[in-house]
Amino acid sequence: ATSEGDSIVIHANGFNNPLVEQTGLQAGAGRFLVYSESTPDGDERGNLDDISNRIYDRNFVADPPETITEEGNLFLYDINAVLSVVANDLVVEYGEPIDLTGFIDPAGLIEGDTLENAVNGEPDFSLDPDLRPDVPVSGSPYVILSENGTLESSLGYQFEFVNGELTITPAALTVTVNDASREYGDADPAFDALYEGFKLGQDESVLGNIFFDTTADAASSVAGSPYSITMTGFENTNYVLDGDSITDGNLTITPAPLTIAVNDASREYGDVNPVFDALYTGFKLGQDESVLGEISINTEADASSPVAGSPYAIVMDTSGIDNSNYELVSVTDGDLTITPALLSVLVNDASREYGDPNPEFTALYEGFKLDENESVLGITLGTAADEASPVAGSPYAITVTDLINTNYLAAVTDGELTITPAPLNVVVHDASREYGDANPEFDATYEGFKLGQDESVLGLVSFETTANAKSPVSGNPYPIFFTGFESTNYVPAEGSSIEAELSIERAPLTITADDQKRGFGEEDPDFTVTFEGFKLDEDASVVNGLVVASDAKQQSLPGNYDIRPSNA
């Protein structure tokens, strides 16, 4: 077909141009458009065959000639030509560079086409999400997006995009576990290690929790040391441990320091020593001294050791300690204080006479130790009383005035010293007086004075008698009773003559006859007398039987005759 100035449009099920040397279609100044329902390999284009003048995915209805913008003579095929743009799967170790690649699968080319003439530009491959350079293992696999990029096809190829997978594998770390040490009974310290193989400038801080393991626990012994420390893992999945790249460390368990302070103790003199003990500081795991082995705590003091030597050292013998889990840092001795044994002293009461020396005081004792008796005490019993101490101050306390032996502490119940009056042999003297007189001062003779004393110390000496000034002579004799004296230091001795006699003698009465006169031959007048010597305001009325007479008779010659009073 030939056309000058006009385009030639052919729409057919197929196209057959058997001409090889001649041009089957000549459009002059125009062009030809051949819409074929066949395929390029189903048409016979002859000398019109040019791989660059075919376009796919066009049809006469949907793409009429006026919509065809491509230039030149074209064969338009109603076929879907698709090329697959494939992102390559990729396996990359964490932290290593990620180079995303892909390809266009030539399997989709129509026969006779090549990628070079079918495709222009380059596809684009990217990550979703794109976390480079720190793409963690935990999100793996990641999608490698296959995208159009700058791809285009002048032949009308369509593109389908096939995503790939990016798999991030953990980076292997070389680990050298550091050695560590701790005391017996403590919790394990925080283990650590040296690392090689970190990526992206990272260090162990990115690993999260790091896990170590050891066969040792708090109760593991020093003797079993060292114990292996191995790393078992960590939280960060970007790194992995290679068993061959782990060098274990050693955990050395050192003895726990133990200090011992022997406790002070005390006991009474004469007792056996108490069970000694000690205060231990440093035990672990709730342990006590039972784990140490044989321990003995002793002192040189025994039951007979004196209080004066106190305190005595209480010493621990540590030679029997057989436990390497503890290191004995220090041992402090204790003190055993021996206190005086309590001795009950009941001082016996005593008595003596006034003026005598004190007797030897005695006591009852309770509380002696070690079969001892008062001979070990050096005890002195005494009193404030001496020979001159008065009976009136009695009783006097008898107490312990000295206790030389410091092994005993006396709980004293004082005794009493009773001073009794000294007996005086009293001999009361007889006495006499005239009727009507006051009683004389009675006296006595004394024997038995002490301390060179005499009756002057007796104070007021008392006597009694039934007689008084009016007592008649006819009542003679009257008793004189010794009734005592002021001093309480003496007492009349048994057998003393404490009674005597008071004799009342007649009071001399002078009777003087009064002179009289009468005549011769007269009767005598009434004679009168004058009395001198009456006591107690008495008068002649108390005189009975007084006769006053004269020798003169009625016929007596004148002269002087005696007038004589008498009691005839």
C-alpha positions as CSV (number, residue, x, y, z in Angstrom):
1,A,0.0,0.0,0.0
2,T,1.2,3.5,-0.9
3,S,0.0,6.8,0.5
4,E,1.6,10.1,-0.1
5,G,1.1,12.7,2.6
6,D,-1.4,10.6,4.5
7,S,-0.7,8.0,7.3
8,I,-1.7,4.4,6.7
9,V,-3.6,2.7,9.5
10,I,-4.1,-1.0,9.5
11,H,-6.1,-2.9,12.1
12,A,-6.1,-6.7,11.6
13,N,-6.0,-10.0,13.4
14,G,-2.5,-10.3,12.0
15,F,0.0,-8.9,9.5
16,N,1.6,-10.6,6.6
17,N,4.3,-8.9,4.5
18,P,6.1,-11.5,2.4
19,L,8.2,-8.9,0.7
20,V,11.7,-8.9,1.6
21,E,13.3,-6.4,-0.7
22,Q,10.4,-4.2,-1.5
23,T,8.6,-1.9,1.0
24,G,5.2,-3.3,1.6
25,L,3.8,-0.1,3.1
26,Q,4.8,3.4,1.9
27,A,3.1,6.2,3.7
28,G,4.9,9.1,1.9
29,A,5.2,12.0,4.2
30,G,3.1,10.3,6.8
31,R,3.6,7.0,8.7
32,F,2.0,3.7,9.1
33,L,0.4,2.3,12.2
34,V,-0.3,-1.4,12.2
35,Y,-2.7,-2.6,15.0
36,S,-2.2,-6.3,15.2
37,E,-4.2,-8.8,17.3
38,S,-1.4,-11.3,16.9
39,T,2.1,-11.3,18.4
40,P,5.3,-10.2,17.0
41,D,6.4,-13.7,16.4
42,G,3.0,-14.5,14.8
43,D,3.2,-11.7,12.2
44,E,5.2,-11.8,9.0
45,R,6.6,-8.3,8.7
46,G,9.2,-9.0,6.0
47,N,11.4,-6.0,5.3
48,L,9.3,-3.9,7.7
49,D,10.7,-5.8,10.6
50,D,12.5,-3.3,13.0
51,I,12.7,-4.3,16.7
52,S,12.4,-0.7,17.6
53,N,9.1,0.0,15.9
54,R,6.9,-2.2,18.0
55,I,4.9,-1.2,21.0
56,Y,3.0,-3.5,23.3
57,D,-0.2,-3.2,25.3
58,R,-2.0,-1.1,22.7
59,N,-5.3,-1.8,20.9
60,F,-7.2,0.1,18.3
61,V,-10.2,0.7,20.5
62,A,-8.5,1.8,23.6
63,D,-5.6,3.5,21.9
64,P,-6.8,5.0,18.6
65,P,-4.2,6.6,16.2
66,E,-4.7,10.1,17.6
67,T,-3.5,9.0,21.0
68,I,-0.3,7.5,19.8
69,T,2.4,10.0,20.7
70,E,5.3,7.8,19.8
71,E,7.0,8.8,16.6
72,G,7.7,6.8,13.5
73,N,6.2,3.8,11.9
74,L,4.8,1.5,14.6
75,F,3.4,-2.0,15.0
76,L,1.0,-1.9,17.9
77,Y,0.3,-5.2,19.7
78,D,-2.6,-5.8,22.0
79,I,-0.5,-8.0,24.3
80,N,0.5,-7.5,28.0
81,A,4.3,-7.5,28.0
82,V,5.6,-7.6,31.6
83,L,9.1,-7.7,33.0
84,S,9.9,-8.7,36.6
85,V,12.1,-6.4,38.6
86,V,13.5,-8.7,41.3
87,A,15.3,-7.5,44.5
88,N,18.0,-10.0,45.4
89,D,17.7,-11.7,48.8
90,L,20.6,-10.7,51.1
91,V,22.2,-12.2,54.2
92,V,24.4,-9.7,56.1
93,E,26.1,-10.0,59.4
94,Y,25.0,-7.3,61.9
95,G,27.0,-4.1,61.5
96,E,28.4,-4.9,58.1
97,P,27.6,-2.7,55.1
98,I,24.4,-3.5,53.3
99,D,24.6,-3.3,49.5
100,L,21.1,-3.7,48.0
101,T,21.0,-5.2,44.5
102,G,18.5,-6.8,42.1
103,F,17.9,-7.6,38.4
104,I,15.3,-7.4,35.6
105,D,14.3,-10.9,34.7
106,P,14.7,-11.3,30.9
107,A,12.3,-14.2,30.9
108,G,9.5,-11.7,30.3
109,L,11.0,-10.4,27.0
110,I,9.0,-10.9,23.8
111,E,11.0,-12.9,21.3
112,G,13.4,-10.7,19.5
113,D,13.5,-8.1,22.3
114,T,16.5,-7.5,24.5
115,L,16.8,-5.7,27.8
116,E,19.0,-3.2,26.1
117,N,16.3,-2.1,23.6
118,A,13.3,-2.8,25.8
119,V,14.3,-1.0,29.0
120,N,15.8,2.3,29.9
121,G,16.9,3.6,33.3
122,E,17.5,1.7,36.6
123,P,15.2,0.2,39.2
124,D,15.5,1.3,42.9
125,F,16.0,-1.1,45.8
126,S,15.4,0.1,49.4
127,L,14.7,-1.2,52.9
128,D,11.4,-1.0,54.7
129,P,12.1,0.5,57.2
130,D,15.6,1.7,56.3
131,L,17.5,1.5,59.6
132,R,20.9,1.5,58.2
133,P,23.6,1.3,59.4
134,D,22.2,-0.1,62.7
135,V,19.9,-2.7,61.4
136,P,19.1,-5.0,64.3
137,V,18.8,-8.8,64.1
138,S,15.5,-8.7,66.0
139,G,13.6,-7.3,63.0
140,S,15.0,-9.7,60.5
141,P,14.1,-10.6,57.8
142,Y,13.5,-7.1,56.4
143,V,11.7,-6.4,53.2
144,I,13.9,-5.2,50.3
145,L,11.6,-3.1,48.2
146,S,11.9,-3.4,44.5
147,E,10.7,-0.1,43.0
148,N,10.5,1.6,39.7
149,G,13.3,4.0,40.2
150,T,14.1,5.6,36.7
151,L,12.8,2.5,34.7
152,E,10.9,3.1,31.6
153,S,10.2,1.0,28.4
154,S,9.9,2.5,25.0
155,L,8.4,-0.7,23.8
156,G,5.5,-0.6,26.3
157,Y,6.7,-3.2,28.7
158,Q,5.0,-3.1,32.1
159,F,7.1,-3.8,35.2
160,E,6.2,-6.1,38.2
161,F,8.3,-5.6,41.2
162,V,9.4,-8.6,43.3
163,N,10.6,-7.7,46.8
164,G,13.6,-9.4,48.4
165,E,14.5,-10.3,52.0
166,L,17.4,-8.9,54.0
167,T,18.4,-11.3,56.8
168,I,20.7,-9.9,59.5
169,T,22.7,-12.5,61.3
170,P,24.3,-11.8,64.7
171,A,27.9,-10.8,64.8
172,A,30.1,-13.1,66.7
173,L,31.8,-11.7,69.8
174,T,35.1,-13.0,71.2
175,V,34.8,-12.9,75.0
176,T,37.4,-13.2,77.7
177,V,35.7,-13.4,81.1
178,N,37.6,-11.5,83.7
179,D,38.8,-13.2,86.8
180,A,37.0,-12.2,90.0
181,S,37.3,-12.8,93.7
182,R,35.0,-12.6,96.7
183,E,34.9,-13.6,100.3
184,Y,33.5,-16.9,101.4
185,G,29.8,-16.7,102.1
186,D,29.2,-13.5,100.1
187,A,27.1,-13.3,97.0
188,D,29.0,-13.5,93.8
189,P,30.2,-10.1,92.5
190,A,29.0,-8.7,89.3
191,F,31.1,-10.5,86.7
192,D,32.5,-8.7,83.6
193,A,34.5,-9.5,80.6
194,L,36.6,-8.2,77.8
195,Y,35.0,-8.2,74.3
196,E,36.3,-8.2,70.7
197,G,34.0,-7.9,67.7
198,F,31.7,-5.0,68.4
199,K,30.4,-3.3,65.4
200,L,29.5,0.3,64.7
201,G,31.8,1.6,67.5
202,Q,29.6,-0.1,70.1
203,D,30.7,-1.6,73.4
204,E,29.3,-3.9,76.1
205,S,26.8,-1.2,77.1
206,V,24.6,-2.3,74.2
207,L,24.4,-5.9,75.3
208,G,21.7,-5.2,78.0
209,N,21.7,-7.7,80.8
210,I,24.7,-10.0,80.5
211,F,24.5,-13.4,81.9
212,F,27.3,-15.3,83.6
213,D,27.4,-18.6,85.4
214,T,29.6,-20.2,87.8
215,T,29.5,-23.5,89.7
216,A,30.2,-21.6,92.9
217,D,27.5,-20.4,95.3
218,A,27.7,-18.5,98.6
219,A,28.4,-21.8,100.4
220,S,31.2,-22.9,98.1
221,S,34.4,-23.5,100.0
222,V,37.7,-21.7,99.7
223,A,39.3,-25.1,99.3
224,G,37.5,-25.7,96.0
225,S,38.7,-22.4,94.6
226,P,39.1,-21.3,91.8
227,Y,35.7,-21.9,90.2
228,S,35.1,-21.4,86.5
229,I,33.2,-18.3,85.4
230,T,31.5,-18.6,82.0
231,M,29.3,-16.3,80.0
232,T,26.0,-17.8,79.0
233,G,24.5,-15.0,77.1
234,F,23.1,-11.5,76.9
235,E,19.9,-9.7,76.0
236,N,21.1,-8.1,72.7
237,T,20.3,-10.4,69.8
238,N,22.6,-8.5,67.4
239,Y,25.5,-10.4,68.8
240,V,26.1,-14.0,69.4
241,L,28.6,-16.1,71.4
242,D,30.6,-18.6,69.7
243,G,31.5,-21.3,72.2
244,D,35.0,-21.5,70.8
245,S,35.5,-17.8,71.3
246,I,34.7,-17.7,75.0
247,T,37.5,-17.8,77.4
248,D,36.3,-18.6,80.9
249,G,37.4,-16.6,83.9
250,N,38.2,-17.9,87.4
251,L,36.4,-17.0,90.6
252,T,38.7,-17.1,93.6
253,I,37.0,-17.4,96.9
254,T,39.0,-15.9,99.7
255,P,38.5,-16.7,103.4
256,A,36.1,-14.5,105.2
257,P,37.7,-12.4,108.0
258,L,36.7,-13.6,111.5
259,T,37.3,-11.7,114.7
260,I,36.8,-13.3,118.1
261,A,36.3,-11.5,121.4
262,V,36.3,-13.9,124.3
263,N,33.5,-12.8,126.6
264,D,34.2,-11.7,130.1
265,A,32.9,-13.9,132.9
266,S,32.7,-13.9,136.6
267,R,32.1,-16.3,139.4
268,E,32.4,-16.6,143.1
269,Y,35.6,-17.6,144.8
270,G,35.7,-21.4,145.3
271,D,33.2,-22.2,142.5
272,V,34.2,-24.1,139.4
273,N,34.8,-22.0,136.3
274,P,31.7,-21.3,134.2
275,V,31.5,-22.4,130.6
276,F,33.4,-19.8,128.7
277,D,32.1,-18.4,125.4
278,A,33.0,-15.8,122.9
279,L,31.6,-13.3,120.5
280,Y,32.3,-14.1,116.9
281,T,32.1,-11.4,114.2
282,G,32.2,-12.4,110.6
283,F,30.3,-15.6,110.3
284,K,28.5,-16.1,107.0
285,L,25.4,-18.0,105.9
286,G,24.0,-18.2,109.4
287,Q,27.0,-20.3,110.6
288,D,28.4,-20.3,114.0
289,E,31.5,-21.5,115.8
290,S,30.5,-25.1,115.4
291,V,31.9,-25.0,111.8
292,L,35.4,-24.0,113.0
293,G,36.5,-27.3,114.4
294,E,37.8,-27.8,117.9
295,I,38.0,-24.7,120.0
296,S,38.9,-24.5,123.7
297,I,38.6,-21.5,126.0
298,N,40.5,-21.8,129.2
299,T,42.0,-19.8,132.1
300,E,44.8,-20.5,134.5
301,A,42.4,-19.8,137.4
302,D,40.9,-22.7,139.3
303,A,38.4,-22.9,142.2
304,S,41.1,-22.0,144.7
305,S,42.4,-18.9,142.8
306,P,42.2,-15.9,145.0
307,V,40.1,-12.8,144.4
308,A,43.2,-10.7,144.8
309,G,44.6,-12.1,141.6
310,S,41.5,-11.2,139.6
311,P,41.0,-10.6,136.8
312,Y,42.4,-13.7,135.2
313,A,42.9,-13.9,131.4
314,I,40.4,-16.1,129.5
315,V,42.3,-17.4,126.5
316,M,41.0,-19.1,123.4
317,D,43.2,-21.9,121.9
318,T,42.7,-21.6,118.2
319,S,45.1,-24.3,117.2
320,G,42.3,-26.7,116.6
321,I,40.5,-24.4,114.1
322,D,40.2,-26.4,110.8
323,N,38.1,-24.4,108.4
324,S,39.8,-22.7,105.5
325,N,36.7,-20.7,104.8
326,Y,37.6,-18.3,107.6
327,E,40.7,-16.3,108.3
328,L,41.2,-15.4,111.9
329,V,42.0,-11.7,112.0
330,S,42.1,-11.2,115.7
331,V,41.4,-12.9,119.0
332,T,40.8,-10.7,122.1
333,D,41.1,-12.4,125.5
334,G,38.4,-12.0,128.0
335,D,38.7,-11.4,131.8
336,L,37.5,-13.8,134.5
337,T,36.6,-11.8,137.5
338,I,36.5,-13.8,140.7
339,T,34.1,-12.2,143.2
340,P,34.2,-12.8,146.9
341,A,32.1,-15.6,148.1
342,L,29.2,-14.5,150.3
343,L,29.8,-15.6,153.8
344,S,27.1,-15.3,156.3
345,V,28.5,-14.4,159.7
346,L,26.2,-14.6,162.7
347,V,28.0,-13.1,165.6
348,N,27.1,-14.8,168.8
349,D,25.8,-12.7,171.7
350,A,28.1,-12.3,174.7
351,S,28.0,-10.8,178.1
352,R,30.4,-9.8,180.9
353,E,30.4,-7.9,184.1
354,Y,31.1,-4.2,184.1
355,G,34.7,-3.5,184.4
356,D,35.9,-6.8,183.1
357,P,37.8,-7.1,179.8
358,N,35.7,-8.2,176.8
359,P,35.4,-11.9,176.3
360,E,36.6,-13.6,173.2
361,F,33.9,-13.1,170.7
362,T,32.7,-16.0,168.5
363,A,30.4,-16.3,165.5
364,L,28.7,-18.9,163.4
365,Y,29.7,-19.0,159.7
366,E,27.9,-20.3,156.6
367,G,29.2,-20.2,153.1
368,F,32.8,-21.4,153.3
369,K,34.2,-22.9,150.1
370,L,36.7,-25.6,149.5
371,D,36.3,-27.1,153.0
372,E,37.7,-23.9,154.5
373,N,36.8,-22.5,157.9
374,E,37.2,-19.4,159.9
375,S,40.9,-20.0,160.2
376,V,41.5,-18.6,156.7
377,L,39.6,-15.4,157.3
378,G,41.9,-13.3,159.4
379,I,38.7,-12.1,160.9
380,T,38.4,-9.8,163.9
381,L,35.3,-9.5,165.9
382,G,35.0,-6.4,168.0
383,T,32.8,-3.9,169.8
384,A,33.0,-0.3,170.7
385,A,32.6,-1.2,174.4
386,D,35.6,-1.4,176.6
387,E,36.0,-2.2,180.3
388,A,34.8,1.2,181.3
389,S,31.7,1.1,179.1
390,P,28.6,1.5,181.3
391,V,25.9,-1.0,181.8
392,A,23.5,1.8,180.7
393,G,24.8,1.7,177.2
394,S,24.2,-2.0,176.9
395,P,23.8,-3.9,174.7
396,Y,26.8,-3.0,172.5
397,A,27.0,-4.3,168.9
398,I,29.6,-7.0,168.3
399,T,30.5,-6.9,164.7
400,V,33.3,-7.7,162.2
401,T,35.9,-5.0,162.5
402,D,38.4,-6.6,160.1
403,L,38.4,-9.3,157.5
404,I,41.8,-9.8,155.9
405,N,40.8,-12.5,153.4
406,T,39.4,-10.9,150.3
407,N,38.0,-14.2,149.0
408,Y,35.0,-13.7,151.2
409,L,32.5,-11.0,151.6
410,A,30.9,-11.0,155.0
411,A,27.2,-10.5,155.4
412,V,27.3,-9.8,159.1
413,T,24.5,-10.2,161.6
414,D,25.8,-8.3,164.6
415,G,25.8,-9.9,168.0
416,E,25.1,-8.1,171.2
417,L,27.4,-7.6,174.2
418,T,25.5,-7.2,177.3
419,I,27.4,-5.7,180.2
420,T,26.0,-6.8,183.5
421,P,26.4,-4.9,186.7
422,A,29.4,-5.9,188.8
423,P,28.4,-7.4,192.1
424,L,29.3,-5.3,195.2
425,N,29.4,-6.9,198.5
426,V,27.5,-4.4,200.6
427,V,27.6,-4.3,204.4
428,V,25.2,-1.8,205.8
429,H,26.3,-0.3,209.1
430,D,24.2,-0.1,212.2
431,A,23.2,3.3,213.3
432,S,21.8,5.1,216.3
433,R,20.3,8.4,217.2
434,E,18.3,10.1,219.9
435,Y,14.6,10.0,219.9
436,G,13.2,13.0,218.0
437,D,16.3,13.5,215.9
438,A,16.3,13.1,212.2
439,N,17.7,9.8,211.0
440,P,21.4,9.9,210.6
441,E,23.0,9.5,207.1
442,F,23.2,5.8,206.8
443,D,26.3,4.2,205.2
444,A,27.8,0.9,204.2
445,T,31.0,-0.8,203.5
446,Y,31.6,-2.0,199.8
447,E,33.8,-4.6,198.3
448,G,34.1,-5.4,194.7
449,F,34.8,-2.1,192.9
450,K,36.4,-2.3,189.4
451,L,38.8,-0.2,187.7
452,G,40.1,1.3,190.9
453,Q,36.8,2.9,191.6
454,D,35.2,3.5,195.0
455,E,31.8,4.4,196.4
456,S,32.1,7.9,194.9
457,V,31.0,6.4,191.5
458,L,27.8,5.0,193.0
459,G,26.0,8.3,192.9
460,L,23.2,8.7,195.3
461,V,23.0,5.7,197.6
462,S,19.6,5.0,199.1
463,F,18.6,3.5,202.4
464,E,15.2,3.2,204.0
465,T,14.0,2.7,207.5
466,T,10.7,2.4,209.1
467,A,11.7,4.8,211.8
468,N,11.1,8.5,211.8
469,A,11.8,11.2,214.3
470,K,8.7,10.3,216.3
471,S,9.5,6.6,216.4
472,P,9.7,5.7,220.1
473,V,12.6,4.1,221.7
474,S,10.3,1.3,222.7
475,G,10.2,0.2,219.0
476,N,13.9,-0.4,219.0
477,P,15.7,-1.6,217.0
478,Y,14.4,-0.4,213.7
479,P,15.6,-2.0,210.5
480,I,17.8,-0.1,208.0
481,F,17.3,-1.3,204.5
482,F,19.8,-0.7,201.6
483,T,17.6,0.1,198.6
484,G,20.2,0.8,196.0
485,F,22.4,3.4,194.3
486,E,22.3,5.5,191.1
487,S,25.1,3.7,189.3
488,T,23.8,0.9,187.1
489,N,27.3,-0.5,186.8
490,Y,27.1,-2.3,190.1
491,V,24.6,-4.4,191.9
492,P,24.6,-5.7,195.4
493,A,26.1,-9.1,195.5
494,E,24.2,-12.1,196.8
495,G,24.9,-12.5,200.5
496,S,25.4,-8.8,201.0
497,S,24.3,-7.5,204.4
498,I,21.9,-5.1,203.1
499,E,20.0,-4.7,206.4
500,A,21.2,-3.1,209.6
501,E,19.7,-1.8,212.8
502,L,18.8,1.7,213.8
503,S,18.8,2.1,217.6
504,I,16.8,5.1,218.9
505,E,18.2,6.2,222.2
506,R,16.3,8.2,224.7
507,A,16.6,11.9,224.3
508,P,18.2,13.4,227.4
509,L,15.5,15.4,229.3
510,T,16.8,17.7,232.0
511,I,14.2,18.1,234.8
512,T,15.0,20.8,237.2
513,A,12.9,21.1,240.3
514,D,11.8,24.5,240.9
515,D,12.9,25.9,244.3
516,Q,10.1,26.2,246.8
517,K,9.8,27.4,250.3
518,R,7.3,26.8,253.1
519,G,6.9,27.4,256.8
520,F,7.9,25.0,259.4
521,G,5.3,22.5,260.0
522,E,3.5,23.4,256.9
523,E,2.7,20.9,254.2
524,D,4.9,20.8,251.2
525,P,3.7,22.9,248.4
526,D,3.1,21.5,245.0
527,F,6.5,21.0,243.7
528,T,7.0,22.1,240.0
529,V,9.8,21.4,237.7
530,T,11.3,22.9,234.6
531,F,11.9,20.6,231.7
532,E,14.8,21.1,229.2
533,G,15.3,18.8,226.2
534,F,11.8,18.1,224.8
535,K,11.8,17.2,221.0
536,L,9.2,17.5,218.4
537,D,7.5,20.4,220.3
538,E,6.5,18.0,223.0
539,D,5.9,19.1,226.6
540,A,5.4,17.7,230.1
541,S,2.2,16.2,229.0
542,V,4.2,13.3,227.5
543,V,5.9,12.6,230.8
544,N,4.2,10.0,232.8
545,G,5.0,8.9,236.4
546,L,7.1,11.9,237.3
547,V,7.5,12.1,241.0
548,V,8.8,15.3,242.6
549,A,9.6,14.9,246.3
550,S,11.7,16.4,249.0
551,D,13.6,14.9,251.8
552,A,12.0,17.4,254.2
553,K,9.2,16.3,256.4
554,Q,6.4,18.4,257.7
555,Q,8.2,18.6,261.0
556,S,11.6,19.0,259.5
557,L,13.7,21.8,260.8
558,P,14.0,24.9,258.8
559,G,16.7,24.6,256.3
560,N,17.4,23.8,252.7
561,Y,16.2,20.5,251.5
562,D,16.6,18.9,248.1
563,I,13.5,18.7,245.9
564,R,14.2,15.7,243.6
565,P,12.2,14.8,240.6
566,S,12.1,11.1,239.8
567,N,10.0,8.5,238.2
568,A,9.9,6.7,241.5
